[in-house]
Amino acid sequence: MPPRCRCRWACWGAGVALAALAIWAALRFTSDVPVTYASNEDHFKYGSTGGERSSGIPYSIWMALPELFPQYLPGKGLQSLGFLYEPGRDLPIGVSKRKVQGIDRVFLNCAVCHVGSVRDTPASSPRFILGMASNTVDLQGFERFLSAVALDKDFTGDRIAPVIKKMGTDDWLNRELIRYVGVDLMRDQLVTLRQMFSFMDGEPVFGPGRFDTFNPPKVLLNFRMDSLPEVERIGVCNFPSIWHQRLREGMELHWDGNNTSVDERNRSAAFGTGALPPTLDRPSVHRTADWLLDAAPPPYPYPVDAALASRGKPVYEQYCARCHGASGTDFAGELVGKVTPIDLIKTDRHRLDSYSFALCVNQGQLYAAYPEERFQHFRKTNGYANQPLDGIWLRAPYLHNGSVPNLRSLLEPASRRPASFYRGYDVYDPKNVGFIADVPGENGRAYFAYDTTLPGNGNHGHEGWAYGTELSDDNKLALLEFLKTF
């Protein structure tokens, strides 16, 4: 072959190789593919909301951090922060995975706050209940773990890349990208988030099953957190259960009833999973929302005294049904889903005051570029909303801030409710209807000591004849038995 032809063929071959390399690089580094699931239940537990796109942690780093920095965890692995792992799964419930720009990234989804754990005895295997408020996961503890790692001098690519190789969680190219680029980017992001969310250091420690839900949006909207009025600074509340969403449409939602649209409430909650308006995975979120329309709590699994429950039914109808519905599936009631003024309910007002009129007005900016999705239903209220009681047996601790450990205590005046108790233990207490709350630790893991004397943690309110706290002991026991049927 003449030299000119050989040169032409060589150039042609090089061009084809470069084109193939460009196509491969384009496919790899422009990828955006979530892990998908056939069942709605698995999708709820592990499906993406889109948060991995902007907030995602490389999967291989996620897997390596508990091994590299155990000194910042209260025990072994993320289980020590209450994350729930199903057998055979390497990621906990509430963590989704998506391949973005060639790298598997993970982040939180709705289930991290809305799947709980129940054991019958300390020796029993846990049952994971979908739609129940998380009673074990300490999200503030997780945030503080990541913050501590970001400031550690050993959080470097040279230290992390060999561990990733040993664990076999990523290929050579991604390991090198993580070594020379990824770790530095992640450190910068975590340090920035640490600074932005430093306002949480001025609040009581949250503990498992609680978070501040409306001060973080102020950060997104560039509020000066150091200049907040004192009454807005503490907004810690319990995660809620989220069953029967179809029946809740039009009710005053969130603890303080600040929105009447289930769809807007869902988009607002998506911010907590790192999903901003441009990155929200709308089909995935809609799939979860559609499933939740009719998702229901499991029935009470322990024996119920039918005769005692029948005696409790008229007590419930007299004192509770007007605000909380006729039953766990019939939400009819004059005041169900409506706000009771704080001067009447008299529960701790910190969560109510943390949601300000200024935030309400500015929330409309969050979806300003998406007119059909822009928030229109948020408003400032002056109390807390009356919740339906579906699955009430699974919703301990009670009141909006989780300050009362069980229903039996809620039927007592505040002066006779426990001033302190432990949160995070998932062994059930059928007698008092809640979780056992006097166990300080188990298997080397310490549970969270809840102190009702701290600001925002008050257990007062929901008291008097109208709320059943002046009933006779016999009527209280009958009412508790009837509530087990919800």
C-alpha positions in Angstrom: 0.0 0.0 0.0 1.4 3.4 -1.0 2.5 5.6 2.0 -0.2 8.1 1.1 -2.9 5.5 1.4 -1.5 4.1 4.7 -1.5 7.7 6.1 -5.1 8.2 4.9 -6.2 4.9 6.6 -4.3 5.8 9.7 -6.0 9.2 9.9 -9.4 7.6 9.2 -8.8 5.0 12.0 -7.7 7.6 14.4 -10.8 9.7 13.6 -13.1 6.7 14.2 -11.3 6.0 17.5 -11.6 9.6 18.6 -15.3 9.7 17.6 -15.9 6.4 19.5 -14.1 7.9 22.5 -16.2 11.1 22.3 -19.4 9.1 22.1 -18.3 6.9 25.0 -17.4 10.0 27.1 -20.6 11.7 26.2 -22.7 8.7 27.2 -20.7 8.2 30.4 -20.5 11.8 31.6 -24.0 13.0 30.6 -25.7 10.0 32.2 -28.7 10.6 34.4 -30.3 7.2 35.3 -31.9 6.3 38.6 -32.2 2.8 40.0 -35.8 1.8 39.4 -38.1 -0.7 41.3 -41.0 -2.8 40.1 -43.1 -2.5 43.3 -44.5 0.8 44.6 -43.4 -0.2 48.1 -39.7 -0.7 47.0 -40.0 2.6 45.0 -41.1 4.4 48.1 -38.3 2.9 50.2 -35.5 3.4 47.6 -36.7 5.4 44.6 -35.2 8.8 43.7 -36.7 12.2 44.1 -33.9 13.7 42.0 -31.9 14.9 45.0 -28.8 13.0 43.9 -28.4 15.4 40.9 -27.4 18.4 43.0 -26.9 17.0 46.5 -25.8 13.4 45.9 -22.9 11.8 47.6 -20.8 9.4 45.5 -22.0 5.9 46.4 -18.4 4.6 46.9 -17.7 7.5 49.4 -21.0 6.9 51.2 -19.9 3.2 51.7 -16.4 4.1 52.8 -17.1 6.9 55.3 -18.4 4.8 58.2 -15.3 2.5 57.9 -12.9 5.4 57.7 -14.3 7.7 60.3 -16.0 5.5 63.0 -15.0 8.0 65.7 -17.7 10.4 64.6 -20.5 7.8 64.9 -22.1 6.7 68.2 -21.6 3.0 67.3 -20.9 0.7 64.4 -22.1 2.0 61.0 -25.0 4.2 60.2 -27.2 1.7 62.1 -26.0 3.5 65.2 -27.8 6.6 63.9 -31.0 4.6 63.5 -30.9 4.0 59.8 -32.9 0.9 58.9 -31.3 -1.9 56.8 -33.3 -4.7 55.1 -31.5 -8.0 54.7 -29.3 -8.1 51.6 -29.4 -4.4 51.0 -26.2 -2.3 51.1 -28.1 1.0 51.4 -30.6 1.8 54.2 -34.3 2.5 53.7 -34.7 6.1 52.7 -31.5 6.3 50.5 -31.8 6.2 46.7 -29.2 5.8 44.0 -28.8 7.4 40.6 -26.0 7.4 38.0 -25.1 11.0 37.3 -22.2 12.0 35.0 -20.9 8.5 35.2 -20.8 8.2 39.0 -23.3 6.4 41.2 -24.6 9.0 43.6 -26.9 8.5 46.6 -29.0 10.7 48.7 -32.1 10.7 51.0 -35.6 10.2 49.9 -39.0 10.5 51.6 -38.8 7.1 53.3 -35.9 8.2 55.6 -38.5 10.3 57.5 -41.5 8.1 56.9 -40.6 4.5 57.6 -40.5 3.3 61.2 -39.5 0.2 63.1 -41.5 -1.9 65.6 -40.3 -4.9 67.7 -42.6 -7.0 69.9 -39.8 -7.8 72.3 -36.0 -7.0 72.5 -35.3 -10.4 71.0 -37.8 -9.9 68.1 -36.9 -9.0 64.5 -38.0 -5.5 63.6 -41.0 -4.9 61.3 -40.5 -1.9 59.1 -43.8 0.1 58.6 -44.1 2.2 55.5 -45.8 5.6 56.0 -45.1 5.6 59.7 -43.1 8.4 61.1 -39.4 7.4 61.5 -38.9 6.6 65.2 -35.2 5.7 65.0 -33.3 7.8 62.4 -31.3 10.7 63.8 -30.9 13.1 60.8 -29.3 15.8 62.8 -26.7 13.2 64.0 -26.1 12.2 60.4 -25.6 15.9 59.4 -23.1 16.3 62.2 -21.3 13.1 61.2 -20.8 14.5 57.6 -19.7 17.9 59.0 -17.1 16.3 61.2 -15.8 14.2 58.4 -15.5 17.2 56.1 -13.3 19.0 58.7 -11.1 16.0 59.4 -7.5 16.2 58.0 -7.8 12.6 56.8 -10.7 13.3 54.5 -8.5 13.2 51.4 -8.6 11.5 48.1 -5.4 9.7 48.8 -6.9 8.0 51.8 -10.3 7.3 50.4 -9.4 5.9 46.9 -7.6 2.8 48.2 -10.5 2.0 50.5 -12.9 2.3 47.5 -10.6 -0.1 45.6 -10.6 -2.6 48.4 -14.4 -2.4 48.8 -14.8 -2.8 45.0 -17.5 -0.1 44.9 -16.2 1.8 41.8 -14.0 1.4 38.7 -10.5 2.8 38.2 -11.6 6.0 36.3 -14.1 7.0 39.0 -11.6 6.2 41.7 -9.2 8.6 40.1 -11.8 11.3 39.6 -12.8 10.9 43.3 -9.2 11.0 44.4 -8.3 14.2 42.5 -11.6 16.0 42.2 -14.5 14.4 44.0 -13.3 14.6 47.6 -12.4 18.2 47.3 -15.8 19.1 45.8 -17.6 17.1 48.5 -15.6 18.8 51.2 -16.4 22.3 49.9 -20.1 21.4 49.7 -20.2 19.9 53.2 -18.4 22.9 54.7 -20.7 25.3 53.0 -23.7 23.3 54.3 -22.2 23.3 57.8 -22.0 27.0 57.7 -25.5 27.5 56.3 -27.1 25.2 58.8 -25.2 26.3 61.8 -28.4 27.8 63.2 -29.3 24.3 64.4 -26.6 24.6 67.0 -28.8 27.1 68.8 -31.7 24.6 69.1 -32.2 21.7 71.5 -30.6 18.5 70.1 -33.3 16.9 67.9 -32.7 13.2 68.6 -34.3 10.5 66.5 -37.5 11.0 64.7 -37.4 14.8 64.8 -36.1 17.7 62.6 -36.5 21.4 62.1 -38.6 21.5 58.9 -39.2 25.2 58.1 -36.0 27.0 59.1 -34.0 25.2 56.4 -36.2 26.8 53.7 -35.2 30.1 55.1 -31.6 29.2 54.3 -32.6 28.4 50.7 -34.3 31.8 50.5 -31.2 33.6 51.8 -32.7 34.7 55.1 -30.1 36.0 57.5 -30.3 33.2 60.1 -28.2 35.1 62.6 -30.8 37.9 62.5 -33.9 35.9 63.0 -36.3 37.1 65.7 -35.8 35.0 68.9 -39.3 33.5 68.6 -38.4 31.9 65.2 -35.2 30.2 66.1 -36.6 26.9 67.3 -38.8 24.8 65.0 -38.1 21.2 65.9 -41.0 18.8 65.4 -41.8 15.1 65.0 -41.8 13.5 61.6 -45.5 12.8 60.8 -47.2 9.7 59.5 -48.4 10.0 55.9 -51.2 7.5 55.2 -54.5 8.2 53.5 -53.4 11.3 51.6 -56.5 11.2 49.4 -58.7 11.7 52.5 -56.5 14.6 53.6 -56.8 16.7 50.4 -58.2 20.1 51.4 -57.4 19.7 55.1 -55.0 22.1 56.7 -51.8 20.2 56.5 -48.5 20.3 58.3 -48.5 20.5 62.1 -49.6 24.1 62.0 -52.1 23.7 59.1 -50.1 26.1 56.8 -51.1 24.5 53.5 -54.3 22.8 52.1 -52.7 21.3 49.0 -51.3 17.8 49.2 -49.3 18.4 45.9 -47.7 21.6 47.3 -47.0 19.8 50.6 -45.2 17.1 48.6 -43.1 19.5 46.6 -42.2 21.4 49.8 -41.1 18.2 51.4 -38.9 17.3 48.4 -36.6 20.1 49.5 -35.7 17.9 52.4 -34.4 15.3 50.0 -32.2 17.7 48.2 -34.5 18.0 45.2 -34.7 21.6 44.0 -37.2 22.7 41.3 -34.7 22.1 38.4 -33.6 18.7 39.7 -36.9 17.3 41.0 -37.7 13.9 39.4 -41.3 14.6 38.8 -42.4 11.2 37.5 -40.8 9.5 40.4 -42.3 11.8 43.0 -45.7 11.5 41.4 -45.5 7.7 41.6 -44.8 7.9 45.3 -47.6 10.5 45.7 -50.1 8.4 43.9 -49.3 5.3 46.0 -49.6 7.4 49.2 -53.1 8.5 48.3 -54.6 5.2 49.6 -51.7 3.7 51.6 -53.0 2.6 55.0 -51.5 1.7 58.3 -51.4 -1.9 59.4 -54.0 -3.0 62.0 -53.0 -3.2 65.6 -51.2 -6.6 65.9 -51.8 -7.3 69.6 -54.9 -8.5 71.5 -57.7 -6.0 71.9 -60.3 -6.4 74.7 -63.4 -6.0 72.6 -65.7 -5.4 75.5 -63.4 -2.7 76.9 -63.0 -1.1 73.4 -66.8 -1.0 73.0 -67.0 0.9 76.3 -64.4 3.3 75.0 -66.2 4.1 71.8 -68.8 6.5 73.3 -66.1 8.1 75.3 -64.2 8.8 72.1 -67.3 10.1 70.3 -67.9 12.5 73.2 -64.4 13.9 73.6 -62.4 13.2 70.5 -64.4 12.6 67.3 -65.3 16.3 66.7 -61.6 17.1 66.2 -60.1 13.8 65.1 -62.7 11.9 63.0 -65.2 9.1 63.6 -62.6 6.4 63.2 -59.2 5.5 61.7 -60.8 5.4 58.3 -63.7 7.8 58.6 -62.4 11.3 59.0 -65.8 13.0 59.4 -65.9 15.6 62.1 -66.7 19.2 62.4 -63.1 20.3 63.2 -61.0 17.5 61.6 -58.1 19.0 59.6 -58.8 22.5 60.9 -56.5 24.6 63.0 -57.2 25.0 66.7 -55.9 28.4 68.0 -52.8 28.2 70.2 -54.7 29.9 73.0 -57.0 26.9 73.2 -54.7 24.0 72.5 -51.9 25.5 74.6 -49.2 23.1 73.4 -45.6 24.3 72.9 -45.7 27.2 70.4 -42.1 27.2 69.2 -42.8 25.2 66.0 -45.8 27.5 65.2 -43.8 30.7 65.7 -40.8 29.4 63.7 -43.0 29.5 60.5 -43.2 33.2 59.9 -45.3 35.4 57.6 -42.1 36.4 55.9 -41.3 32.8 55.0 -44.9 32.3 53.8 -44.6 35.2 51.4 -41.2 34.2 50.1 -42.0 30.5 49.5 -43.6 31.6 46.3 -40.1 32.3 44.9 -39.0 28.7 45.2 -40.9 27.6 42.1 -41.1 31.0 40.5 -39.7 29.6 37.2 -42.5 26.9 37.1 -45.8 28.8 37.1 -47.9 25.7 37.1 -46.1 24.5 40.2 -45.6 27.7 42.1 -46.8 27.6 45.7 -50.1 29.3 46.2 -51.6 27.7 49.3 -49.1 28.4 52.1 -50.4 30.8 54.8 -49.5 31.8 58.3 -51.8 30.3 61.0 -52.2 30.8 64.7 -52.4 27.3 66.1 -52.0 23.6 65.3 -54.1 21.4 63.0 -56.4 18.7 64.3 -55.1 15.4 62.8 -57.0 12.3 61.9 -55.9 9.4 64.0 -55.3 6.6 61.5 -52.6 4.3 62.8 -52.5 6.3 66.0 -51.0 3.3 67.8 -47.8 3.8 65.6 -47.5 7.5 66.0 -45.7 7.8 69.4 -44.2 10.0 70.8 -47.2 12.3 70.7 -47.9 16.0 70.2 -46.3 17.9 67.4 -42.8 17.9 69.0 -42.9 14.3 70.2 -42.9 15.3 73.9 -45.2 12.7 75.3 -44.0 9.1 75.1 -47.4 7.3 74.9 -51.1 7.8 74.7 -51.7 6.9 78.3 -49.5 9.8 79.3 -51.2 12.1 76.9 -54.5 11.5 78.8 -52.9 12.9 81.9 -52.3 16.6 82.8 -48.9 17.9 81.9 -47.9 17.8 85.6 -48.2 14.0 85.5 -46.6 13.4 82.1 -43.0 12.2 82.1 -40.6 15.1 82.4 -37.9 13.1 80.6 -37.8 9.8 78.7 -35.8 8.0 76.0 -36.5 8.1 72.3 -35.2 5.8 69.6 -36.1 2.4 71.2 -38.5 0.5 68.9 -39.9 -2.2 71.3 -43.6 -1.7 71.6 -45.6 -1.0 74.8 -49.2 -2.3 74.3 -50.3 -1.4 77.8 -49.6 2.4 77.4 -49.8 2.5 73.6 -46.4 3.8 72.5 -42.8 2.6 72.6 -41.0 1.7 75.8 -39.4 4.9 76.9 -37.4 4.0 80.0 -34.6 2.1 78.3 -31.4 4.2 78.1 -29.5 1.9 75.8 -29.1 -1.5 74.1 -26.2 -3.5 72.7 -23.8 -0.6 73.2 -26.1 2.0 71.6 -27.4 4.9 73.8 -30.9 6.2 73.2 -31.8 9.8 73.2 -32.7 11.4 76.5 -35.6 13.8 75.8 -35.8 16.7 78.2 -39.2 18.5 78.3 -37.8 21.5 80.1 -35.8 22.7 77.1 -37.2 25.4 74.8 -39.4 23.8 72.1 -39.6 20.5 74.0 -42.5 21.4 76.3 -45.1 18.6 77.0 -47.9 20.9 78.1 -51.2 21.6 76.4 -54.0 19.3 75.1 -55.4 19.3 78.7 -58.7 19.6 80.5 -62.1 18.0 80.1 -62.3 18.8 76.4 -59.1 16.6 75.8 -59.9 13.8 78.2 -57.3 14.4 80.8 -60.0 14.7 83.5 -61.6 11.4 82.7 -61.8 8.6 85.3 -59.1 6.0 85.1 -61.7 3.4 83.9 -62.8 5.7 81.0 -59.2 6.4 80.1 -58.4 2.7 79.8 -61.5 2.1 77.8 -60.6 5.0 75.4 -57.1 3.6 75.0 -58.5 0.2 74.1 -60.8 1.8 71.5 -58.0 3.8 69.9 -56.1 0.5 69.3 -58.7 -0.3 66.7 -57.8 2.7 64.5 
